[in-house]
Every structure is written in C-alpha cells, then in structure tokens.
Amino acid sequence: VMSAVKKQEARAGATVHEAFSAIQLLHDPQTFAEKLLTRLRSSNERWETRVAMMQLTSRVVGVHKLQLLNFYPFLQKYIAPHQRDETQILAALVQACHDMVPPETMAPVLRQLVDQFVHDKARPEV
C-alpha cells in the first residue's frame, strides 16, 4: 500500500513542475542588459536579428525590473506606422515597461506613440 501511495505521489509531483525561464536565472541581469543594448546600438546585424535582440533586452528589463533608461529612447526612434515589424517593436516597448521606470523617461516615448499613431482621420471603430 505504501509503495502505491509513493508511486502516486511521484506521478503527481512529476506533472507539477516549475517553469523557470533562463531569463529568471541570469546571474547579473543589469550588466547583461547593458551589454546587450551596447551591442544592439553598434550592431550592423540583419533586421530580424536586431528585433530579436530588442525583444530579449526588453524581456530581461521587464522580468527583473531593471533601470535601463537608454533603452526607451533607443526604441523610440523605431516607433512609426511605416516601420517594418512595428508590432514587435511595440511589444518590446510594452514588455520593458514596469512600475520602476520613471515617468519622465516614458513621457517622450508616449508622446511619440500619440503623434505617430493617433489621428482624427481614423475610422470610428479604431
């Protein structure tokens, strides 16, 4: 009877597993994000690679609630309706936002969003 109970507990324990992402296990996320942003700024990689680097940086900043204040102005220059992969860039911006980001850092980015995407000629359903 005890062995059956132990087997059942082992099966139940095997189905419940913690999902840790590698981002949560970073040793020094602030330094990693700073180095990634430095590399991103000086990179001449393909566009898809640069977008992937933006997404990774934004996830690290968002998960660890880092103060990487130069990242938001960097993303700001890519906020435009005609920009390639604009939804992925906007998603990266959203992922990097958290309650520890100073409002004065986000104000120019939000102004850019409003200026580029909000206009009175839009259809009523938008």
C-alpha positions as CSV (number, residue, x, y, z in Angstrom):
1,V,0.0,0.0,0.0
2,M,2.8,2.4,0.9
3,S,4.6,1.8,-2.4
4,A,1.4,2.5,-4.3
5,V,0.9,5.8,-2.4
6,K,4.6,6.8,-3.1
7,K,4.2,6.0,-6.8
8,Q,1.0,8.1,-7.0
9,E,2.8,11.0,-5.2
10,A,5.7,10.7,-7.6
11,R,3.4,10.8,-10.6
12,A,1.6,13.8,-9.2
13,G,4.9,15.5,-8.4
14,A,6.1,14.8,-11.9
15,T,3.2,16.6,-13.5
16,V,3.6,19.7,-11.4
17,H,6.8,21.4,-12.4
18,E,8.1,24.8,-12.0
19,A,8.6,26.7,-15.3
20,F,11.7,28.7,-14.9
21,S,12.9,30.6,-17.9
22,A,16.6,31.2,-18.5
23,I,16.0,34.9,-18.1
24,Q,15.0,34.5,-14.5
25,L,18.2,32.5,-13.8
26,L,20.6,35.2,-15.1
27,H,23.4,35.9,-12.6
28,D,23.8,39.6,-13.3
29,P,20.8,40.8,-15.4
30,Q,21.7,44.5,-15.3
31,T,25.1,44.0,-16.8
32,F,23.8,41.6,-19.3
33,A,21.1,44.0,-20.4
34,E,23.6,46.9,-20.6
35,K,26.0,44.9,-22.8
36,L,23.1,43.7,-25.0
37,L,22.0,47.3,-25.5
38,T,25.5,48.4,-26.3
39,R,25.9,45.7,-28.8
40,L,22.5,46.5,-30.3
41,R,23.4,50.1,-30.7
42,S,26.6,49.4,-32.6
43,S,25.3,46.4,-34.4
44,N,25.0,46.1,-38.2
45,E,23.2,42.7,-38.0
46,R,20.2,41.8,-40.1
47,W,17.0,43.5,-39.1
48,E,15.5,40.2,-37.8
49,T,18.5,39.7,-35.5
50,R,18.2,43.3,-34.2
51,V,14.5,42.8,-33.5
52,A,15.3,39.6,-31.6
53,M,17.9,41.5,-29.6
54,M,15.4,44.2,-28.8
55,Q,12.9,41.6,-27.6
56,L,15.5,39.8,-25.4
57,T,16.6,43.1,-23.9
58,S,13.0,44.1,-23.2
59,R,12.2,40.8,-21.6
60,V,15.3,41.0,-19.3
61,V,14.4,44.6,-18.3
62,G,10.8,43.7,-17.7
63,V,11.3,40.4,-15.8
64,H,14.0,41.9,-13.5
65,K,12.5,45.4,-13.4
66,L,15.8,46.9,-14.4
67,Q,16.7,50.6,-14.8
68,L,17.9,50.7,-18.3
69,L,16.9,54.2,-19.2
70,N,18.7,54.4,-22.5
71,F,16.6,51.6,-23.9
72,Y,13.4,53.6,-24.2
73,P,14.8,56.4,-26.3
74,F,16.5,53.7,-28.4
75,L,13.1,52.1,-29.1
76,Q,11.5,55.5,-29.7
77,K,13.3,56.0,-32.9
78,Y,11.7,52.8,-34.3
79,I,8.2,53.8,-33.4
80,A,6.5,54.8,-36.6
81,P,3.5,53.4,-38.6
82,H,5.6,52.6,-41.6
83,Q,8.3,50.8,-39.6
84,R,9.0,47.2,-40.5
85,D,7.8,44.8,-37.7
86,E,6.3,47.7,-35.8
87,T,4.1,45.4,-33.7
88,Q,7.1,43.5,-32.5
89,I,8.8,46.8,-31.5
90,L,5.7,48.0,-29.7
91,A,5.5,44.6,-27.9
92,A,9.2,45.0,-26.9
93,L,8.3,48.5,-25.5
94,V,5.4,47.2,-23.5
95,Q,7.5,44.3,-22.1
96,A,10.2,46.7,-20.9
97,C,7.7,48.9,-19.0
98,H,7.3,48.3,-15.3
99,D,6.4,50.4,-12.3
100,M,10.1,51.3,-11.5
101,V,10.5,53.2,-14.8
102,P,10.4,57.0,-14.1
103,P,7.5,58.7,-15.8
104,E,9.8,61.4,-17.2
105,T,11.6,58.6,-19.1
106,M,8.4,57.3,-20.6
107,A,6.9,60.7,-21.5
108,P,8.8,61.3,-24.7
109,V,8.1,57.7,-25.8
110,L,4.4,58.1,-25.2
111,R,4.3,61.4,-27.0
112,Q,5.9,59.7,-30.0
113,L,3.3,57.0,-29.9
114,V,0.5,59.5,-29.8
115,D,2.0,61.7,-32.5
116,Q,2.6,58.7,-34.8
117,F,-0.5,56.5,-34.3
118,V,-3.4,58.7,-33.0
119,H,-5.1,61.0,-35.5
120,D,-8.5,62.3,-36.2
121,K,-8.8,60.7,-39.7
122,A,-9.0,57.2,-38.2
123,R,-12.2,55.2,-38.7
124,P,-14.6,55.3,-35.7
125,E,-14.1,51.6,-34.9
126,V,-10.4,52.1,-34.4
